[in-house]
Amino acid sequence: MTIWRGQQPLILASQSAARKMLLTNAGISFEALPADIDEREIQNGSGLVSPGEIASLLAERKAAFVSLRQPGRYVVGADQTLARGARLFNKPAGRTEAAQQLRALAGQTHELHSAIAVVCDGATLFSHVSVAHMTMRALDDVAIDAYLDAAGEAVTTSVGAYQLEGLGVHLFELIEGDHFTILGLPLLPLLKFLRGEEMIAI
């Protein structure tokens, strides 16, 4: 018996393996259709400086892009920003930039702002932003090189050059925040919204 009650599967405007895993494990029927948008152009043109507002804007834009091509469907957009103080980080372009990010974050506490938005026919029905505080261990160049060697190309797929669900967990000494927020999809607020829409049975 499935718990999904929606007439059609949810659409996830992302190909993130972590986000897909979270929805699958929660029993949510969905299909993944990534949004073809220029995130940096949207961010730079928005004039926004707040990490949470930037993440929220990008989540909505992703969902809206897919929604306008999938009439009548509920589309979930998600985005995550990483900030240490006033500095914002993007996904590293390669190993050198990944090492630079890790040096900047080592021994420091940074914030992950994870946003979700649900859009249908271009209209935003729900949005939410959660924050997690991440304290990285003090890392010297030897430790950073060892991590980069072990993690490989995966370090370029996530802001901060880590995935907490993988080898990135070794970089941290303290984590304060919701596990789902850290993985890039604040799942509990999304499930509450879907229950209110009578799309899930539990």
The 8 nearest C-alpha neighbors of each residue, nearest first, counted from 0:
[[1, 2, 3, 26, 200, 4, 201, 199],
 [0, 2, 3, 26, 4, 200, 27, 28],
 [1, 3, 200, 199, 4, 26, 0, 201],
 [2, 4, 199, 1, 5, 198, 27, 28],
 [5, 3, 198, 199, 2, 6, 200, 197],
 [6, 4, 198, 7, 3, 8, 199, 197],
 [5, 7, 4, 8, 198, 3, 9, 72],
 [8, 6, 5, 9, 72, 28, 29, 4],
 [9, 7, 29, 28, 10, 5, 30, 6],
 [8, 10, 29, 73, 28, 74, 30, 7],
 [11, 9, 74, 30, 29, 31, 75, 73],
 [10, 12, 31, 75, 13, 74, 32, 30],
 [13, 11, 33, 32, 76, 34, 62, 75],
 [14, 12, 33, 11, 15, 31, 32, 34],
 [13, 15, 33, 31, 16, 32, 12, 19],
 [16, 14, 18, 17, 13, 19, 20, 183],
 [15, 17, 19, 18, 20, 14, 21, 13],
 [18, 16, 20, 15, 19, 182, 21, 183],
 [19, 17, 21, 15, 20, 16, 184, 22],
 [18, 20, 16, 22, 21, 17, 23, 15],
 [19, 21, 17, 23, 18, 22, 24, 16],
 [20, 22, 18, 24, 19, 23, 25, 17],
 [23, 21, 25, 19, 27, 24, 20, 26],
 [22, 24, 20, 26, 25, 21, 27, 19],
 [23, 25, 21, 26, 22, 20, 27, 19],
 [24, 26, 22, 23, 27, 21, 20, 186],
 [27, 25, 23, 24, 22, 28, 2, 3],
 [28, 26, 22, 25, 23, 3, 29, 2],
 [27, 29, 8, 9, 3, 26, 30, 23],
 [30, 28, 9, 8, 10, 27, 11, 31],
 [29, 31, 10, 11, 9, 32, 8, 28],
 [30, 32, 11, 10, 12, 13, 14, 33],
 [33, 31, 12, 13, 11, 30, 34, 10],
 [34, 32, 13, 12, 14, 31, 35, 11],
 [35, 33, 61, 12, 36, 65, 64, 32],
 [34, 36, 33, 37, 64, 61, 65, 38],
 [35, 37, 34, 38, 61, 64, 60, 41],
 [38, 36, 40, 39, 41, 35, 42, 34],
 [37, 39, 41, 40, 36, 42, 57, 43],
 [38, 40, 42, 41, 37, 43, 44, 89],
 [41, 39, 43, 37, 42, 38, 44, 45],
 [40, 42, 44, 38, 39, 43, 45, 37],
 [43, 41, 39, 45, 40, 44, 38, 53],
 [44, 42, 40, 41, 45, 39, 46, 47],
 [43, 45, 41, 42, 46, 40, 47, 39],
 [44, 46, 42, 47, 43, 41, 53, 40],
 [45, 47, 44, 43, 48, 42, 41, 53],
 [48, 46, 45, 49, 53, 52, 42, 43],
 [47, 49, 50, 46, 53, 52, 85, 45],
 [48, 50, 52, 51, 47, 53, 54, 85],
 [51, 49, 53, 52, 80, 54, 48, 112],
 [52, 50, 54, 53, 112, 49, 55, 128],
 [51, 53, 55, 49, 54, 50, 56, 47],
 [52, 54, 56, 50, 55, 51, 49, 57],
 [53, 55, 51, 78, 57, 52, 114, 79],
 [56, 54, 52, 114, 58, 53, 57, 51],
 [57, 55, 53, 59, 54, 58, 52, 60],
 [56, 58, 60, 54, 59, 55, 61, 78],
 [59, 57, 77, 76, 78, 55, 61, 56],
 [58, 60, 62, 56, 116, 57, 61, 63],
 [61, 59, 57, 63, 62, 58, 64, 56],
 [62, 60, 34, 64, 58, 76, 59, 63],
 [61, 63, 76, 59, 65, 60, 64, 74],
 [62, 64, 66, 60, 121, 65, 61, 59],
 [65, 63, 61, 62, 66, 67, 60, 34],
 [64, 66, 68, 62, 63, 67, 34, 69],
 [67, 65, 63, 69, 68, 120, 64, 121],
 [66, 68, 65, 69, 121, 120, 64, 63],
 [67, 69, 66, 65, 70, 64, 120, 63],
 [68, 70, 66, 67, 72, 65, 71, 120],
 [71, 69, 120, 72, 67, 68, 66, 119],
 [70, 72, 120, 119, 69, 73, 66, 67],
 [71, 73, 70, 119, 69, 74, 66, 9],
 [72, 74, 119, 9, 118, 10, 117, 75],
 [75, 73, 10, 118, 117, 62, 11, 66],
 [76, 74, 117, 11, 62, 116, 12, 10],
 [75, 77, 62, 58, 12, 116, 61, 115],
 [78, 76, 58, 115, 114, 184, 116, 75],
 [77, 79, 58, 54, 114, 113, 57, 115],
 [78, 80, 113, 112, 54, 183, 114, 111],
 [79, 81, 112, 111, 54, 50, 82, 113],
 [80, 82, 111, 88, 110, 87, 112, 158],
 [81, 83, 87, 110, 86, 109, 84, 88],
 [84, 82, 109, 86, 85, 110, 87, 108],
 [83, 85, 86, 82, 109, 87, 110, 108],
 [84, 86, 83, 87, 82, 48, 49, 50],
 [87, 85, 83, 82, 84, 88, 81, 50],
 [88, 86, 82, 81, 85, 83, 89, 80],
 [87, 89, 81, 82, 158, 86, 159, 90],
 [90, 88, 158, 91, 87, 159, 81, 80],
 [89, 91, 158, 157, 155, 156, 92, 159],
 [92, 90, 97, 155, 96, 93, 89, 160],
 [91, 93, 155, 96, 90, 94, 97, 95],
 [94, 92, 96, 91, 95, 155, 97, 152],
 [93, 95, 97, 96, 98, 92, 147, 155],
 [96, 94, 98, 97, 93, 99, 92, 91],
 [95, 97, 99, 91, 98, 93, 94, 92],
 [98, 96, 94, 91, 100, 99, 160, 95],
 [97, 99, 101, 95, 96, 100, 94, 102],
 [98, 100, 96, 102, 97, 101, 103, 95],
 [101, 99, 103, 97, 98, 102, 159, 104],
 [100, 102, 104, 98, 103, 99, 105, 97],
 [103, 101, 99, 105, 100, 104, 98, 138],
 [102, 104, 100, 101, 105, 99, 107, 106],
 [103, 105, 101, 107, 102, 100, 106, 135],
 [106, 104, 137, 135, 102, 107, 138, 136],
 [105, 107, 137, 136, 135, 104, 134, 138],
 [108, 106, 104, 105, 134, 135, 109, 136],
 [109, 107, 134, 133, 135, 132, 83, 110],
 [108, 110, 83, 133, 82, 132, 134, 107],
 [109, 111, 132, 82, 131, 81, 133, 112],
 [110, 112, 81, 131, 130, 80, 113, 132],
 [111, 113, 130, 80, 79, 51, 129, 110],
 [114, 112, 79, 129, 183, 128, 180, 78],
 [115, 113, 128, 55, 78, 54, 77, 127],
 [114, 116, 77, 127, 126, 76, 58, 128],
 [115, 117, 126, 76, 59, 125, 75, 58],
 [116, 118, 75, 125, 74, 124, 123, 126],
 [119, 117, 123, 74, 122, 124, 62, 73],
 [118, 120, 73, 121, 122, 72, 66, 71],
 [121, 119, 70, 66, 122, 67, 71, 118],
 [120, 122, 63, 119, 67, 66, 118, 123],
 [123, 121, 118, 119, 120, 124, 63, 117],
 [124, 122, 118, 125, 117, 121, 119, 116],
 [125, 123, 118, 117, 122, 119, 126, 116],
 [126, 124, 117, 116, 123, 127, 118, 192],
 [127, 125, 116, 115, 117, 128, 124, 114],
 [126, 128, 115, 114, 116, 129, 125, 188],
 [127, 129, 114, 113, 51, 115, 112, 55],
 [130, 128, 113, 112, 180, 114, 185, 127],
 [131, 129, 112, 111, 113, 110, 176, 132],
 [130, 132, 176, 111, 110, 175, 181, 133],
 [133, 131, 110, 175, 109, 174, 176, 111],
 [132, 134, 174, 109, 108, 110, 173, 135],
 [135, 133, 108, 173, 107, 171, 172, 174],
 [134, 136, 171, 106, 105, 170, 107, 172],
 [137, 135, 106, 171, 172, 105, 170, 138],
 [136, 138, 106, 105, 135, 139, 107, 170],
 [139, 137, 105, 142, 136, 143, 140, 106],
 [138, 140, 142, 141, 143, 137, 102, 105],
 [139, 141, 143, 142, 144, 138, 102, 98],
 [140, 142, 144, 139, 143, 145, 138, 146],
 [141, 143, 145, 139, 140, 144, 138, 146],
 [144, 142, 140, 146, 145, 141, 147, 139],
 [145, 143, 147, 141, 146, 142, 140, 148],
 [146, 144, 142, 148, 143, 147, 141, 149],
 [145, 147, 143, 149, 144, 148, 150, 142],
 [148, 146, 144, 150, 149, 145, 151, 143],
 [149, 147, 145, 146, 151, 150, 144, 143],
 [148, 150, 146, 147, 151, 145, 166, 144],
 [151, 149, 147, 148, 146, 153, 154, 166],
 [150, 152, 153, 148, 149, 147, 154, 146],
 [151, 153, 154, 155, 150, 156, 94, 93],
 [152, 154, 155, 156, 151, 150, 157, 161],
 [153, 155, 160, 152, 161, 156, 157, 150],
 [156, 154, 91, 153, 157, 152, 93, 160],
 [155, 157, 153, 154, 90, 158, 160, 152],
 [158, 156, 90, 160, 155, 161, 159, 154],
 [157, 159, 90, 89, 160, 88, 91, 81],
 [158, 160, 161, 100, 157, 90, 101, 88],
 [161, 159, 154, 158, 97, 157, 155, 91],
 [162, 160, 167, 154, 159, 157, 163, 158],
 [163, 161, 167, 165, 164, 157, 166, 168],
 [162, 164, 168, 167, 165, 161, 166, 182],
 [165, 163, 162, 168, 167, 166, 182, 17],
 [166, 164, 163, 162, 167, 168, 161, 150],
 [165, 167, 168, 169, 150, 162, 163, 164],
 [168, 166, 161, 163, 162, 169, 165, 170],
 [167, 169, 163, 166, 170, 171, 165, 164],
 [170, 168, 167, 171, 166, 172, 163, 146],
 [169, 171, 168, 167, 135, 136, 172, 138],
 [172, 170, 135, 136, 169, 173, 168, 134],
 [171, 173, 136, 135, 134, 174, 170, 169],
 [174, 172, 134, 171, 133, 175, 135, 136],
 [175, 173, 133, 132, 134, 176, 172, 171],
 [176, 174, 132, 131, 133, 173, 177, 134],
 [175, 177, 131, 132, 174, 178, 130, 180],
 [176, 178, 180, 179, 181, 131, 175, 185],
 [179, 177, 181, 180, 176, 182, 185, 131],
 [180, 178, 182, 185, 181, 177, 184, 186],
 [181, 179, 185, 183, 177, 182, 184, 178],
 [180, 182, 178, 179, 183, 131, 177, 111],
 [183, 181, 179, 180, 184, 17, 178, 18],
 [182, 184, 180, 181, 113, 79, 179, 185],
 [183, 185, 180, 186, 179, 182, 18, 77],
 [186, 184, 180, 179, 187, 188, 183, 129],
 [185, 187, 189, 184, 188, 179, 190, 180],
 [186, 188, 190, 189, 185, 191, 179, 192],
 [189, 187, 191, 190, 186, 185, 192, 127],
 [190, 188, 186, 192, 187, 191, 193, 185],
 [191, 189, 193, 187, 192, 188, 194, 186],
 [192, 190, 188, 194, 189, 193, 187, 195],
 [191, 193, 195, 189, 190, 194, 188, 196],
 [192, 194, 196, 190, 195, 198, 191, 197],
 [195, 193, 197, 191, 196, 199, 192, 198],
 [194, 196, 192, 193, 197, 191, 198, 190],
 [195, 197, 193, 194, 198, 192, 199, 5],
 [198, 196, 194, 195, 199, 193, 4, 200],
 [197, 199, 4, 5, 193, 196, 194, 3],
 [200, 198, 3, 4, 194, 2, 197, 201],
 [199, 201, 2, 3, 4, 198, 197, 194],
 [200, 199, 2, 194, 3, 198, 190, 197]]
